[in-house]
């Protein structure tokens, strides 16, 4: 089984918790992150002030947040397939206490 390698080249916010992510192969994916904002790592991103601190890490070529959260660029590239799987998995993640 081969794992595609992709790199994020840019992004823009298009709605709350939703980014248009651009890739090295010239494609773009609109990613609504709300269904996966749960658990210890991704749960804090459910706070818009935290989510909006997203940046492109030039070394890893993916989106990162100050709390250490990030996504594999291949997952973002194939979000139409990977997003529903991650959302189902997120339902089992421990809710974040605020």
Buried (B, 14 or more C-beta within 10 A) or exposed (E): EEEEEBBBBEBEEEEEBBBBBBBEEEEBBEBBBBBBBBBEBBBBBBEEEBBEEBEBEEEEBBBBBEBEBBBBBBBBBBBEEBBEEBBEEBEEBEEBEE
